[in-house]
């Protein structure tokens, strides 16, 4: 995903095309306060996100300055949305998605803001506490035998439910023609991520920007009749995800150690 080996990346691992990120997602199958089953509404500030639906059915709800939309998801659907799109996955049954994320590493570094109510968004410490998961979202070691959620999963559901409450407020205002609350949310999101921007620039420079610069250098070399980089060709891959069942915002993630 990064164009050069970065923090947490295996030594010598080449990037995925364009410095993107990839993960496998099984969307949450429990019910939120509004009666819908699925994930946590949020937006990304610098990253376009894409879905390739592998199994099951559902929908993605989106909210932008153009209003609310709901797009059906079924196997074979490919859908992507640009930064600033509030999105929420709804699971009608067995929804599994391959997720492609621009600027691999930025989402993990905080490029996502959840649609908590304004009182939470206004307080960075309160927001951080509401958004955090035990162990950073790592799988529960031993879920309770009675079938109730483990501590991490319970915390993931709690933050989803809080974000759904804020999302409902934003949607209701937009449906009524009032985009002021959505603009306020954009401003609050920008304030919350401001401390992360220097780190984001470093990840961008080592990832997507470096990938583009490498391509420019290869084009220049070919124009000069120097195909030397072709001699460095190599094959990389993983037989399976490096981690399975990490608790994400929208469901359980299988992730690959390419960041």
N, C-alpha and C positions, 0 to 999 in steps of 0.2 A: 504494500500500500504506500509506504514512503519510498521516495526514489533513492534514498540512501538509508543504510541501517540506522535506525533511531532508537530512542529509549524503549526497551521492551522488545525490540526486534531481534530475531536470531541473527547471529553474525553472518554476513555474506548473502543475506536474503535479498533478492531483487524485488522491486515493487510490483504490485498489480498495475494494470494500465492506468496512466493518468494520476497515480497517487490516490486511488479510491480505497474505500473500506468495504468489506463484505462480511455479513453475518447471516445466520439462519434464525428465524423468529417463529416461535409458536405463540400465537396471540392468547392473552389471558382469557379464561373461560368462565369467569365469575361476573356477577352482576354489580354494576355501579349504581349510585343513588337515583339515577334517572331511569332505571329499569333496563338499560342496555348492557350487553355483555362485551367486554373488550378492554382496551388499553387506556393510557393516560394522555389527554390532550396537551400538546406543547408545540413550540416552534423552534426552528434553528435560525440563527442570525447570519451565518456565513456559508451554510452548506445546503446544496440541493440534495434531496433524498429520493431514491427510486425503489419501487417495489416490483418484484417479479413473483407472482402468486404461484405457489407450487401445489397446494392442496386446500380443500375446504372452500367455504364461501363466507362472504362478509361484505363490508363496505368501509370506505374511509370518509370520514366527515372532515371538511375543511372550512376554514373561515379566513377570509382575506378582506381587503377593502372593497372587493367586488361582492361580498356577501357570503352567505353560507351555501355550501354544496355538499352533496353526498354522492359518491361514485361507487358503483357495485364492484366487488372483487370476486373473481373466480379463477380457477386454474388457467394459466396462460396470460392473464392480465398483466400488462406492464404499465406502470403509472409513476410519474415523478412530479415533484413540486419544488418550487424555488424558495430561498430564504424568506422568512416572514409569513409563511403559510402555517397557520395553526392547524394541526392534523390530529385526528383521533381514530384509531382502528376499532371497528365494531365486528365482533366475531359471531357469525351465524352458525358456525359449527366446523371444527377442525381446521381453522384458518392457519396456514403455514406459508411463510413468505421468505424469499431471499431478499435481503436488504442491501442496496448499494448506496454508499454515502460518500459524497464529495469531501475532499480534504480530510482523508483518513487521519484520525488523531484529534481533530478539533472537537467532534462530539464528545469524546472521552475527556477532553480538557474543559468541558463546560459549555459547549455550543448547543445548548438546549435550555429553554426556560419554560417551566410548566405554568399552566393557566390558573394559578392559585388566586383566591380573592384578593382585591386591592390591598387590604390591610396586611396581608402576608407579604405581598410583593414590595410594599413600602419599607420593610424592615429586613435588611440583608441577613442578619443573624437568624431571624425567625424563618425566612425563606430557606436558608441553608439547612436548618433543623428539620423543616417539613419535607425537604427534597432528599435528605440523606437516607441511606439504607444500611442496616448492620453489615459490616464486612464489605462495604462498597457494593453490595448486591450479589456477593458470592453465594452459590447454592447452599441451602440449609444442609448441614451435615446429617442430621437425623430428624426428619419431620415427625411430629407426634403420630403415634400409632392409631389414634382415633380418627385420622383423616383431616383434622383441622390444620390450617396453614401453619408452617413454621414461622419463627420470628421474622425472618427476612421477607418471606412472602406476605405475611400480614402487614408489614410496614409498606410494602409495595402497593398493596390494595388500599391502604389508608391514604397514601399520597395521591393515588389515582382518584380516589373518591373526592378528595379535597380539590384537585384540579378540575374535576368534572363540575363541581359547584361553581367555580370561577368561569369555566367555559360556558355554562348555561347562562350566566349573566351577560357575557360578551355576545353570545348568539342572540339572546332576547333583545338586546339593545340594537344590534345590527338588523334583525328582522323588523324592528320598528323604525328603521331608517336613521338611527343614531349611531354613528361610527366613532363618536368621541371616546367611549370606553375602550375601543380597540386601539385608537391612537395612544391613549394613556398607557395601555398595556405595552405597546411597542416602546414607549419611552422608559417604562419601568424595567423592561427586559434589557434595554441598552445600558441602563445604570447598573444593573446587577452583574453584567458580564464585563464591565469596564476594567476591573482589576486583572482579568485574564488576557487582555489584548496583547501584551508583550509576549506571553507564552504562545499565543495563537500565531503571531507573526513568525516565530521561530519554527513552529510545526509546518506552517504553510511554506516557508522558504525551503525546508528540508523535504517537503512532500510534493504537492501539486506544482509549485513554482519550479522546483528542481526538475520535475518530469518534463515540463514545457521547455526548460532551458536545455535539457539533454536532447530533446527532439530538434531544437534549433541548431545545436552543435552538430548533430548527425546530418541534417540537411546541408549545412555549410560544408561539412567534410565530403559528402557525396558530390556536391557541386564542384569541389576541387579535385574530384577523382580519387578520394582517399576513403575507401570503405573499411578502414582498420577496425572499427567497432564491431563489424560482423564476426570477427575472429573471437570476440568475447562472449558469443552466444551461449546461453545455459538454460537449463530447465529447472523450475522450482515448483514445489507443491507440498500439500499435506494430505495424508490419507484420511484424516478425520479432524474435526475441530479440536483446538487445544483446550477449550473449556466448554462444558455443556451445562445448560440449565441456569446460566447467570440471569438474575432478575433485572430486566430492563424496564423501560417506561411502558412499553406496549405488550410485553410478554416475556417468555423465557428465551434467552439468547444462547446460541451456540457460536462461539467466537474463535477467531484464528489469530495466532500470535505474530501478526505482521505489522504492528504499529511501531 
